[in-house]
């Protein structure tokens, strides 16, 4: 099983935008499974950000991300995206993508198995 690989992180000013990508192959990115995004800030526990269903038709978001973040997927490219707009310093974290165990995404880490190594996003004030 191949791990997902995130990319697109970096340093951005508050109010700016970043698009993260998550590429996986084989069964890791089977179009039968949801894909999720989580993040972990220094000193804090990992938290749910967003998830997209196997088809891309359904998405869910953490309350603090609604209206600012958008997740989508391109199954033909084995890629999931997280578009982050109106970024705030408190969005600074390592962002992870993970493959869900089911077709619909959830906000619970235990509903995800294969995890990427993460990509750092730093938002300066």
N, CA, C and O atoms as CSV, one atom per row, in Angstrom:
chain,resi,resn,atom,element,x,y,z
A,1,UNK,N,N,0.848,-1.179,0.000
A,1,UNK,CA,C,0.000,0.000,0.000
A,1,UNK,C,C,0.889,1.236,0.000
A,1,UNK,O,O,1.769,1.375,0.850
A,2,UNK,N,N,0.661,2.126,-0.948
A,2,UNK,CA,C,1.493,3.309,-1.082
A,2,UNK,C,C,0.887,4.443,-0.281
A,2,UNK,O,O,-0.327,4.646,-0.311
A,3,UNK,N,N,1.718,5.184,0.433
A,3,UNK,CA,C,1.228,6.312,1.199
A,3,UNK,C,C,0.902,7.482,0.276
A,3,UNK,O,O,1.535,7.653,-0.766
A,4,UNK,N,N,-0.081,8.279,0.659
A,4,UNK,CA,C,-0.332,9.513,-0.086
A,4,UNK,C,C,0.841,10.472,0.106
A,4,UNK,O,O,1.557,10.382,1.103
A,5,UNK,N,N,1.037,11.373,-0.825
A,5,UNK,CA,C,2.101,12.368,-0.741
A,5,UNK,C,C,1.491,13.752,-0.928
A,5,UNK,O,O,0.916,14.059,-1.972
A,6,UNK,N,N,1.629,14.575,0.100
A,6,UNK,CA,C,1.089,15.930,0.038
A,6,UNK,C,C,2.135,16.888,-0.521
A,6,UNK,O,O,3.337,16.655,-0.396
A,7,UNK,N,N,1.666,17.955,-1.131
A,7,UNK,CA,C,2.550,19.009,-1.623
A,7,UNK,C,C,1.774,20.321,-1.675
A,7,UNK,O,O,0.549,20.342,-1.555
A,8,UNK,N,N,2.509,21.408,-1.856
A,8,UNK,CA,C,1.876,22.708,-2.014
A,8,UNK,C,C,1.969,23.614,-0.813
A,8,UNK,O,O,1.553,24.771,-0.873
A,9,UNK,N,N,2.506,23.106,0.274
A,9,UNK,CA,C,2.625,23.941,1.456
A,9,UNK,C,C,3.710,24.992,1.289
A,9,UNK,O,O,4.456,24.991,0.310
A,10,UNK,N,N,3.782,25.884,2.263
A,10,UNK,CA,C,4.792,26.936,2.227
A,10,UNK,C,C,4.414,28.077,3.132
A,10,UNK,O,O,3.560,27.947,4.009
A,11,UNK,N,N,5.071,29.210,2.902
A,11,UNK,CA,C,4.839,30.414,3.697
A,11,UNK,C,C,3.909,31.347,2.917
A,11,UNK,O,O,4.138,31.621,1.739
A,12,UNK,N,N,2.867,31.827,3.580
A,12,UNK,CA,C,1.903,32.722,2.945
A,12,UNK,C,C,1.494,33.783,3.949
A,12,UNK,O,O,1.484,33.538,5.155
A,13,UNK,N,N,1.160,34.950,3.451
A,13,UNK,CA,C,0.710,36.022,4.328
A,13,UNK,C,C,-0.757,35.838,4.695
A,13,UNK,O,O,-1.527,35.226,3.954
A,14,UNK,N,N,-1.121,36.368,5.828
A,14,UNK,CA,C,-2.520,36.328,6.246
A,14,UNK,C,C,-3.397,36.954,5.164
A,14,UNK,O,O,-3.067,37.990,4.585
A,15,UNK,N,N,-4.515,36.296,4.913
A,15,UNK,CA,C,-5.416,36.739,3.858
A,15,UNK,C,C,-5.141,36.103,2.514
A,15,UNK,O,O,-5.940,36.228,1.586
A,16,UNK,N,N,-4.021,35.424,2.406
A,16,UNK,CA,C,-3.637,34.798,1.153
A,16,UNK,C,C,-4.262,33.429,0.967
A,16,UNK,O,O,-5.095,32.985,1.758
A,17,UNK,N,N,-3.833,32.773,-0.107
A,17,UNK,CA,C,-4.393,31.466,-0.478
A,17,UNK,C,C,-3.284,30.472,-0.777
A,17,UNK,O,O,-2.188,30.839,-1.199
A,18,UNK,N,N,-3.595,29.218,-0.551
A,18,UNK,CA,C,-2.698,28.119,-0.862
A,18,UNK,C,C,-3.543,26.949,-1.335
A,18,UNK,O,O,-4.645,26.729,-0.831
A,19,UNK,N,N,-3.032,26.202,-2.301
A,19,UNK,CA,C,-3.704,24.971,-2.708
A,19,UNK,C,C,-2.778,23.792,-2.453
A,19,UNK,O,O,-1.671,23.720,-2.986
A,20,UNK,N,N,-3.249,22.888,-1.641
A,20,UNK,CA,C,-2.512,21.663,-1.368
A,20,UNK,C,C,-2.992,20.563,-2.297
A,20,UNK,O,O,-4.158,20.516,-2.690
A,21,UNK,N,N,-2.064,19.681,-2.638
A,21,UNK,CA,C,-2.391,18.513,-3.445
A,21,UNK,C,C,-1.971,17.262,-2.696
A,21,UNK,O,O,-1.029,17.281,-1.904
A,22,UNK,N,N,-2.673,16.194,-2.953
A,22,UNK,CA,C,-2.352,14.911,-2.344
A,22,UNK,C,C,-2.452,13.866,-3.443
A,22,UNK,O,O,-3.525,13.627,-3.997
A,23,UNK,N,N,-1.326,13.251,-3.746
A,23,UNK,CA,C,-1.269,12.256,-4.817
A,23,UNK,C,C,-1.019,10.881,-4.222
A,23,UNK,O,O,-0.166,10.716,-3.350
A,24,UNK,N,N,-1.751,9.921,-4.688
A,24,UNK,CA,C,-1.533,8.549,-4.237
A,24,UNK,C,C,-1.710,7.644,-5.438
A,24,UNK,O,O,-2.128,8.084,-6.509
A,25,UNK,N,N,-1.395,6.403,-5.254
A,25,UNK,CA,C,-1.495,5.469,-6.367
A,25,UNK,C,C,-2.082,4.159,-5.899
A,25,UNK,O,O,-2.127,3.872,-4.703
A,26,UNK,N,N,-2.522,3.384,-6.835
A,26,UNK,CA,C,-3.020,2.058,-6.550
A,26,UNK,C,C,-4.205,2.064,-5.603
A,26,UNK,O,O,-5.080,2.927,-5.666
A,27,UNK,N,N,-4.205,1.097,-4.744
A,27,UNK,CA,C,-5.346,0.937,-3.841
A,27,UNK,C,C,-5.455,2.096,-2.856
A,27,UNK,O,O,-6.536,2.378,-2.339
A,28,UNK,N,N,-4.333,2.767,-2.598
A,28,UNK,CA,C,-4.375,3.884,-1.665
A,28,UNK,C,C,-5.334,4.944,-2.129
A,28,UNK,O,O,-6.008,5.568,-1.310
A,29,UNK,N,N,-5.413,5.162,-3.414
A,29,UNK,CA,C,-6.325,6.156,-3.929
A,29,UNK,C,C,-7.406,5.497,-4.746
A,29,UNK,O,O,-7.776,6.004,-5.805
A,30,UNK,N,N,-7.912,4.398,-4.287
A,30,UNK,CA,C,-9.036,3.800,-4.986
A,30,UNK,C,C,-10.208,4.763,-4.997
A,30,UNK,O,O,-10.497,5.396,-3.982
A,31,UNK,N,N,-10.876,4.881,-6.109
A,31,UNK,CA,C,-12.028,5.770,-6.196
A,31,UNK,C,C,-13.201,5.254,-5.375
A,31,UNK,O,O,-14.275,5.855,-5.400
A,32,UNK,N,N,-13.024,4.167,-4.657
A,32,UNK,CA,C,-14.089,3.658,-3.788
A,32,UNK,C,C,-14.047,4.274,-2.402
A,32,UNK,O,O,-14.964,4.068,-1.607
A,33,UNK,N,N,-12.999,5.025,-2.102
A,33,UNK,CA,C,-12.806,5.513,-0.747
A,33,UNK,C,C,-12.802,7.035,-0.664
A,33,UNK,O,O,-12.366,7.732,-1.580
A,34,UNK,N,N,-13.297,7.517,0.455
A,34,UNK,CA,C,-13.208,8.941,0.735
A,34,UNK,C,C,-11.758,9.314,1.022
A,34,UNK,O,O,-10.932,8.461,1.347
A,35,UNK,N,N,-11.470,10.602,0.895
A,35,UNK,CA,C,-10.162,11.127,1.270
A,35,UNK,C,C,-10.377,12.293,2.224
A,35,UNK,O,O,-11.299,13.091,2.055
A,36,UNK,N,N,-9.523,12.378,3.217
A,36,UNK,CA,C,-9.679,13.424,4.209
A,36,UNK,C,C,-8.425,14.250,4.388
A,36,UNK,O,O,-7.318,13.838,4.041
A,37,UNK,N,N,-8.638,15.427,4.941
A,37,UNK,CA,C,-7.540,16.327,5.295
A,37,UNK,C,C,-7.610,16.603,6.798
A,37,UNK,O,O,-8.678,16.860,7.353
A,38,UNK,N,N,-6.458,16.542,7.428
A,38,UNK,CA,C,-6.325,16.861,8.842
A,38,UNK,C,C,-5.139,17.808,8.992
A,38,UNK,O,O,-4.336,17.956,8.071
A,39,UNK,N,N,-5.033,18.439,10.139
A,39,UNK,CA,C,-3.879,19.303,10.389
A,39,UNK,C,C,-3.469,19.217,11.844
A,39,UNK,O,O,-4.268,18.881,12.718
A,40,UNK,N,N,-2.200,19.529,12.084
A,40,UNK,CA,C,-1.681,19.535,13.446
A,40,UNK,C,C,-0.779,20.739,13.634
A,40,UNK,O,O,0.250,20.878,12.971
A,41,UNK,N,N,-1.182,21.600,14.545
A,41,UNK,CA,C,-0.392,22.772,14.894
A,41,UNK,C,C,0.557,22.410,16.033
A,41,UNK,O,O,0.298,21.454,16.764
A,42,UNK,N,N,1.645,23.149,16.197
A,42,UNK,CA,C,2.593,22.841,17.262
A,42,UNK,C,C,1.920,22.823,18.628
A,42,UNK,O,O,1.196,23.749,18.992
A,43,UNK,N,N,2.169,21.759,19.371
A,43,UNK,CA,C,1.638,21.652,20.718
A,43,UNK,C,C,0.181,21.253,20.808
A,43,UNK,O,O,-0.370,21.149,21.904
A,44,UNK,N,N,-0.442,21.032,19.677
A,44,UNK,CA,C,-1.861,20.686,19.670
A,44,UNK,C,C,-2.084,19.315,19.052
A,44,UNK,O,O,-1.217,18.782,18.360
A,45,UNK,N,N,-3.255,18.756,19.310
A,45,UNK,CA,C,-3.605,17.477,18.703
A,45,UNK,C,C,-4.008,17.684,17.244
A,45,UNK,O,O,-4.413,18.770,16.831
A,46,UNK,N,N,-3.882,16.616,16.496
A,46,UNK,CA,C,-4.302,16.667,15.100
A,46,UNK,C,C,-5.819,16.850,15.045
A,46,UNK,O,O,-6.556,16.246,15.824
A,47,UNK,N,N,-6.271,17.687,14.118
A,47,UNK,CA,C,-7.692,17.958,14.020
A,47,UNK,C,C,-8.168,17.804,12.572
A,47,UNK,O,O,-7.396,17.931,11.622
A,48,UNK,N,N,-9.443,17.532,12.446
A,48,UNK,CA,C,-10.078,17.352,11.151
A,48,UNK,C,C,-10.204,18.693,10.434
A,48,UNK,O,O,-10.491,19.721,11.049
A,49,UNK,N,N,-9.984,18.660,9.123
A,49,UNK,CA,C,-10.135,19.856,8.301
A,49,UNK,C,C,-11.298,19.687,7.323
A,49,UNK,O,O,-12.250,20.467,7.333
A,50,UNK,N,N,-11.206,18.653,6.477
A,50,UNK,CA,C,-12.207,18.475,5.428
A,50,UNK,C,C,-12.121,17.053,4.891
A,50,UNK,O,O,-11.121,16.362,5.082
A,51,UNK,N,N,-13.180,16.630,4.221
A,51,UNK,CA,C,-13.177,15.316,3.587
A,51,UNK,C,C,-14.045,15.356,2.342
A,51,UNK,O,O,-14.990,16.138,2.241
A,52,UNK,N,N,-13.698,14.490,1.399
A,52,UNK,CA,C,-14.461,14.400,0.161
A,52,UNK,C,C,-14.810,12.938,-0.080
A,52,UNK,O,O,-13.984,12.051,0.138
A,53,UNK,N,N,-16.030,12.693,-0.527
A,53,UNK,CA,C,-16.490,11.322,-0.743
A,53,UNK,C,C,-15.780,10.702,-1.940
A,53,UNK,O,O,-15.050,11.379,-2.664
A,54,UNK,N,N,-16.003,9.413,-2.137
A,54,UNK,CA,C,-15.314,8.685,-3.199
A,54,UNK,C,C,-15.573,9.279,-4.569
A,54,UNK,O,O,-14.695,9.265,-5.431
A,55,UNK,N,N,-16.765,9.798,-4.775
A,55,UNK,CA,C,-17.130,10.335,-6.078
A,55,UNK,C,C,-16.770,11.813,-6.227
A,55,UNK,O,O,-16.740,12.352,-7.333
A,56,UNK,N,N,-16.502,12.448,-5.101
A,56,UNK,CA,C,-16.276,13.897,-5.129
A,56,UNK,C,C,-17.552,14.695,-4.987
A,56,UNK,O,O,-17.515,15.925,-4.969
A,57,UNK,N,N,-18.683,14.013,-4.887
A,57,UNK,CA,C,-19.970,14.715,-4.853
A,57,UNK,C,C,-20.299,15.311,-3.500
A,57,UNK,O,O,-21.049,16.282,-3.406
A,58,UNK,N,N,-19.736,14.727,-2.452
A,58,UNK,CA,C,-20.068,15.182,-1.103
A,58,UNK,C,C,-18.800,15.583,-0.366
A,58,UNK,O,O,-17.782,14.893,-0.418
A,59,UNK,N,N,-18.888,16.711,0.318
A,59,UNK,CA,C,-17.771,17.190,1.111
A,59,UNK,C,C,-18.266,17.615,2.485
A,59,UNK,O,O,-19.414,18.028,2.649
A,60,UNK,N,N,-17.392,17.509,3.454
A,60,UNK,CA,C,-17.683,17.991,4.803
A,60,UNK,C,C,-16.472,18.789,5.276
A,60,UNK,O,O,-15.339,18.562,4.849
A,61,UNK,N,N,-16.755,19.729,6.171
A,61,UNK,CA,C,-15.706,20.618,6.661
A,61,UNK,C,C,-15.851,20.843,8.154
A,61,UNK,O,O,-16.950,20.787,8.706
A,62,UNK,N,N,-14.715,21.101,8.797
A,62,UNK,CA,C,-14.765,21.576,10.174
A,62,UNK,C,C,-15.372,22.981,10.159
A,62,UNK,O,O,-15.214,23.731,9.196
A,63,UNK,N,N,-16.056,23.313,11.223
A,63,UNK,CA,C,-16.782,24.592,11.256
A,63,UNK,C,C,-15.876,25.787,10.972
A,63,UNK,O,O,-16.276,26.714,10.267
A,64,UNK,N,N,-14.680,25.772,11.506
A,64,UNK,CA,C,-13.801,26.932,11.356
A,64,UNK,C,C,-13.254,27.079,9.934
A,64,UNK,O,O,-12.684,28.117,9.595
A,65,UNK,N,N,-13.422,26.057,9.107
A,65,UNK,CA,C,-12.927,26.088,7.738
A,65,UNK,C,C,-14.025,26.349,6.720
A,65,UNK,O,O,-13.738,26.678,5.569
A,66,UNK,N,N,-15.267,26.209,7.128
A,66,UNK,CA,C,-16.372,26.395,6.188
A,66,UNK,C,C,-16.344,27.790,5.573
A,66,UNK,O,O,-16.179,28.792,6.269
A,67,UNK,N,N,-16.508,27.830,4.264
A,67,UNK,CA,C,-16.490,29.104,3.560
A,67,UNK,C,C,-15.107,29.581,3.173
A,67,UNK,O,O,-14.974,30.478,2.341
A,68,UNK,N,N,-14.077,29.000,3.760
A,68,UNK,CA,C,-12.710,29.398,3.429
A,68,UNK,C,C,-11.947,28.294,2.691
A,68,UNK,O,O,-11.142,28.572,1.802
A,69,UNK,N,N,-12.206,27.051,3.066
A,69,UNK,CA,C,-11.500,25.911,2.475
A,69,UNK,C,C,-12.443,25.124,1.570
A,69,UNK,O,O,-13.642,25.025,1.830
A,70,UNK,N,N,-11.873,24.569,0.502
A,70,UNK,CA,C,-12.635,23.722,-0.415
A,70,UNK,C,C,-11.789,22.509,-0.782
A,70,UNK,O,O,-10.640,22.642,-1.202
A,71,UNK,N,N,-12.366,21.340,-0.618
A,71,UNK,CA,C,-11.663,20.132,-1.031
A,71,UNK,C,C,-12.349,19.527,-2.245
A,71,UNK,O,O,-13.566,19.625,-2.404
A,72,UNK,N,N,-11.555,18.907,-3.089
A,72,UNK,CA,C,-12.080,18.275,-4.297
A,72,UNK,C,C,-11.138,17.147,-4.687
A,72,UNK,O,O,-10.062,16.999,-4.108
A,73,UNK,N,N,-11.542,16.361,-5.661
A,73,UNK,CA,C,-10.678,15.268,-6.101
A,73,UNK,C,C,-10.814,15.064,-7.593
A,73,UNK,O,O,-11.845,15.356,-8.199
A,74,UNK,N,N,-9.747,14.556,-8.161
A,74,UNK,CA,C,-9.730,14.176,-9.574
A,74,UNK,C,C,-9.289,12.721,-9.613
A,74,UNK,O,O,-8.095,12.429,-9.555
A,75,UNK,N,N,-10.238,11.821,-9.710
A,75,UNK,CA,C,-9.909,10.397,-9.654
A,75,UNK,C,C,-9.059,9.954,-10.841
A,75,UNK,O,O,-8.290,8.999,-10.729
A,76,UNK,N,N,-9.188,10.623,-11.951
A,76,UNK,CA,C,-8.373,10.270,-13.114
A,76,UNK,C,C,-6.897,10.557,-12.868
A,76,UNK,O,O,-6.023,9.937,-13.473
A,77,UNK,N,N,-6.630,11.514,-11.965
A,77,UNK,CA,C,-5.252,11.883,-11.644
A,77,UNK,C,C,-4.810,11.372,-10.285
A,77,UNK,O,O,-3.705,11.672,-9.832
A,78,UNK,N,N,-5.678,10.593,-9.628
A,78,UNK,CA,C,-5.354,10.073,-8.292
A,78,UNK,C,C,-4.944,11.201,-7.343
A,78,UNK,O,O,-4.009,11.055,-6.556
A,79,UNK,N,N,-5.641,12.303,-7.427
A,79,UNK,CA,C,-5.240,13.491,-6.683
A,79,UNK,C,C,-6.426,14.107,-5.956
A,79,UNK,O,O,-7.539,14.178,-6.476
A,80,UNK,N,N,-6.147,14.550,-4.735
A,80,UNK,CA,C,-7.107,15.292,-3.939
A,80,UNK,C,C,-6.523,16.678,-3.695
A,80,UNK,O,O,-5.310,16.835,-3.555
A,81,UNK,N,N,-7.388,17.670,-3.646
A,81,UNK,CA,C,-6.948,19.041,-3.469
A,81,UNK,C,C,-7.593,19.663,-2.237
A,81,UNK,O,O,-8.701,19.300,-1.842
A,82,UNK,N,N,-6.875,20.606,-1.642
A,82,UNK,CA,C,-7.434,21.425,-0.575
A,82,UNK,C,C,-7.094,22.879,-0.909
A,82,UNK,O,O,-5.948,23.305,-0.765
A,83,UNK,N,N,-8.082,23.621,-1.347
A,83,UNK,CA,C,-7.918,25.043,-1.628
A,83,UNK,C,C,-8.221,25.814,-0.349
A,83,UNK,O,O,-9.312,25.708,0.211
A,84,UNK,N,N,-7.251,26.582,0.099
A,84,UNK,CA,C,-7.401,27.326,1.348
A,84,UNK,C,C,-7.311,28.823,1.047
A,84,UNK,O,O,-6.294,29.308,0.551
A,85,UNK,N,N,-8.370,29.531,1.350
A,85,UNK,CA,C,-8.438,30.968,1.113
A,85,UNK,C,C,-8.583,31.723,2.428
A,85,UNK,O,O,-8.896,31.133,3.463
A,86,UNK,N,N,-8.355,33.022,2.379
A,86,UNK,CA,C,-8.492,33.879,3.572
A,86,UNK,C,C,-7.760,33.276,4.756
A,86,UNK,O,O,-8.313,33.167,5.850
A,87,UNK,N,N,-6.534,32.892,4.534
A,87,UNK,CA,C,-5.771,32.209,5.570
A,87,UNK,C,C,-5.465,33.125,6.745
A,87,UNK,O,O,-5.272,34.331,6.595
A,88,UNK,N,N,-5.429,32.507,7.917
A,88,UNK,CA,C,-5.169,33.212,9.167
A,88,UNK,C,C,-3.928,32.613,9.816
A,88,UNK,O,O,-3.588,31.463,9.540
A,89,UNK,N,N,-3.251,33.361,10.665
A,89,UNK,CA,C,-2.079,32.790,11.356
A,89,UNK,C,C,-2.411,31.497,12.103
A,89,UNK,O,O,-1.565,30.608,12.202
A,90,UNK,N,N,-3.611,31.387,12.618
A,90,UNK,CA,C,-3.996,30.169,13.341
A,90,UNK,C,C,-4.195,28.959,12.434
A,90,UNK,O,O,-4.418,27.850,12.918
A,91,UNK,N,N,-4.116,29.167,11.122
A,91,UNK,CA,C,-4.153,28.037,10.189
A,91,UNK,C,C,-2.784,27.402,10.018
A,91,UNK,O,O,-2.649,26.379,9.347
A,92,UNK,N,N,-1.768,28.004,10.623
A,92,UNK,CA,C,-0.423,27.438,10.556
A,92,UNK,C,C,-0.404,26.046,11.169
A,92,UNK,O,O,-0.794,25.860,12.322
A,93,UNK,N,N,0.048,25.076,10.396
A,93,UNK,CA,C,0.034,23.684,10.842
A,93,UNK,C,C,0.680,22.811,9.772
A,93,UNK,O,O,0.956,23.257,8.659
A,94,UNK,N,N,0.910,21.570,10.139
A,94,UNK,CA,C,1.246,20.546,9.156
A,94,UNK,C,C,-0.078,19.931,8.699
A,94,UNK,O,O,-0.894,19.512,9.520
A,95,UNK,N,N,-0.275,19.884,7.409
A,95,UNK,CA,C,-1.514,19.373,6.836
A,95,UNK,C,C,-1.276,17.977,6.271
A,95,UNK,O,O,-0.322,17.739,5.531
A,96,UNK,N,N,-2.170,17.060,6.639
A,96,UNK,CA,C,-2.065,15.671,6.226
A,96,UNK,C,C,-3.285,15.277,5.392
A,96,UNK,O,O,-4.398,15.742,5.641
A,97,UNK,N,N,-3.061,14.426,4.413
A,97,UNK,CA,C,-4.202,13.786,3.775
A,97,UNK,C,C,-4.176,12.300,4.134
A,97,UNK,O,O,-3.128,11.730,4.438
A,98,UNK,N,N,-5.342,11.704,4.091
A,98,UNK,CA,C,-5.476,10.312,4.476
A,98,UNK,C,C,-6.603,9.669,3.692
A,98,UNK,O,O,-7.568,10.324,3.300
A,99,UNK,N,N,-6.457,8.377,3.475
A,99,UNK,CA,C,-7.501,7.632,2.780
A,99,UNK,C,C,-8.525,7.115,3.787
A,99,UNK,O,O,-8.172,6.543,4.817
A,100,UNK,N,N,-9.785,7.327,3.470
A,100,UNK,CA,C,-10.836,6.837,4.333
A,100,UNK,C,C,-11.055,5.341,4.188
A,100,UNK,O,O,-10.661,4.732,3.193
A,101,UNK,N,N,-11.681,4.768,5.182
A,101,UNK,CA,C,-11.999,3.349,5.148
A,101,UNK,C,C,-13.310,3.090,4.418
A,101,UNK,O,O,-13.636,1.952,4.082
A,102,UNK,N,N,-14.053,4.161,4.179
A,102,UNK,CA,C,-15.382,4.030,3.592
A,102,UNK,C,C,-15.540,5.001,2.428
A,102,UNK,O,O,-14.653,5.811,2.160
A,103,UNK,N,N,-16.659,4.913,1.749
A,103,UNK,CA,C,-16.892,5.790,0.610
A,103,UNK,C,C,-17.224,7.219,0.988
A,103,UNK,O,O,-16.960,8.150,0.228
A,104,UNK,N,N,-17.803,7.389,2.167
A,104,UNK,CA,C,-18.138,8.727,2.645
A,104,UNK,C,C,-17.115,9.179,3.669
A,104,UNK,O,O,-16.641,8.379,4.477
A,105,UNK,N,N,-16.777,10.449,3.639
A,105,UNK,CA,C,-15.805,10.958,4.588
A,105,UNK,C,C,-16.420,11.237,5.938
A,105,UNK,O,O,-17.612,11.526,6.043
A,106,UNK,N,N,-15.604,11.150,6.971
A,106,UNK,CA,C,-16.021,11.503,8.326
A,106,UNK,C,C,-14.972,12.416,8.931
A,106,UNK,O,O,-13.922,12.657,8.336
A,107,UNK,N,N,-15.267,12.918,10.114
A,107,UNK,CA,C,-14.332,13.807,10.802
A,107,UNK,C,C,-13.447,13.065,11.796
A,107,UNK,O,O,-12.698,13.695,12.543
A,108,UNK,N,N,-13.520,11.752,11.817
A,108,UNK,CA,C,-12.820,10.963,12.834
A,108,UNK,C,C,-11.580,10.294,12.283
A,108,UNK,O,O,-11.639,9.617,11.256
A,109,UNK,N,N,-10.458,10.477,12.957
A,109,UNK,CA,C,-9.209,9.879,12.503
A,109,UNK,C,C,-9.295,8.375,12.373
A,109,UNK,O,O,-8.672,7.797,11.483
A,110,UNK,N,N,-10.053,7.727,13.241
A,110,UNK,CA,C,-10.117,6.264,13.211
A,110,UNK,C,C,-10.838,5.722,11.983
A,110,UNK,O,O,-10.836,4.516,11.738
A,111,UNK,N,N,-11.452,6.610,11.216
A,111,UNK,CA,C,-12.097,6.201,9.966
A,111,UNK,C,C,-11.169,6.353,8.764
A,111,UNK,O,O,-11.602,6.262,7.616
A,112,UNK,N,N,-9.883,6.587,9.045
A,112,UNK,CA,C,-8.897,6.734,7.980
A,112,UNK,C,C,-7.733,5.797,8.241
A,112,UNK,O,O,-7.361,5.559,9.390
A,113,UNK,N,N,-7.165,5.270,7.176
A,113,UNK,CA,C,-6.000,4.425,7.387
A,113,UNK,C,C,-4.776,5.067,6.744
A,113,UNK,O,O,-4.115,5.841,7.437
A,114,UNK,N,N,-4.426,4.835,5.547
A,114,UNK,CA,C,-3.176,5.310,4.963
A,114,UNK,C,C,-3.037,6.834,5.037
A,114,UNK,O,O,-3.875,7.582,4.534
A,115,UNK,N,N,-1.931,7.272,5.693
A,115,UNK,CA,C,-1.676,8.695,5.933
A,115,UNK,C,C,-0.413,9.147,5.218
A,115,UNK,O,O,0.557,8.398,5.096
A,116,UNK,N,N,-0.447,10.397,4.746
A,116,UNK,CA,C,0.751,10.992,4.179
A,116,UNK,C,C,1.672,11.519,5.261
A,116,UNK,O,O,1.347,11.462,6.448
A,117,UNK,N,N,2.829,12.037,4.847
A,117,UNK,CA,C,3.816,12.577,5.784
A,117,UNK,C,C,3.513,14.012,6.177
A,117,UNK,O,O,4.061,14.513,7.158
A,118,UNK,N,N,2.656,14.672,5.431
A,118,UNK,CA,C,2.260,16.024,5.778
A,118,UNK,C,C,3.049,17.080,5.027
A,118,UNK,O,O,4.161,16.829,4.560
A,119,UNK,N,N,2.463,18.260,4.917
A,119,UNK,CA,C,3.127,19.403,4.315
A,119,UNK,C,C,2.875,20.624,5.199
A,119,UNK,O,O,1.754,20.853,5.652
A,120,UNK,N,N,3.919,21.393,5.435
A,120,UNK,CA,C,3.832,22.529,6.352
A,120,UNK,C,C,3.225,23.739,5.647
A,120,UNK,O,O,3.616,24.098,4.536
A,121,UNK,N,N,2.269,24.348,6.319
A,121,UNK,CA,C,1.704,25.627,5.882
A,121,UNK,C,C,1.928,26.623,7.006
A,121,UNK,O,O,1.502,26.394,8.138
A,122,UNK,N,N,2.589,27.719,6.698
A,122,UNK,CA,C,2.848,28.758,7.685
A,122,UNK,C,C,2.232,30.057,7.203
A,122,UNK,O,O,2.525,30.528,6.104
A,123,UNK,N,N,1.381,30.628,8.031
A,123,UNK,CA,C,0.690,31.866,7.686
A,123,UNK,C,C,1.239,32.977,8.563
A,123,UNK,O,O,1.116,32.932,9.787
A,124,UNK,N,N,1.842,33.966,7.938
A,124,UNK,CA,C,2.427,35.070,8.698
A,124,UNK,C,C,1.423,36.207,8.835
A,124,UNK,O,O,0.588,36.434,7.960
A,125,UNK,N,N,1.525,36.914,9.953
A,125,UNK,CA,C,0.580,38.006,10.216
A,125,UNK,C,C,1.093,39.319,9.666
A,125,UNK,O,O,0.427,40.346,9.796
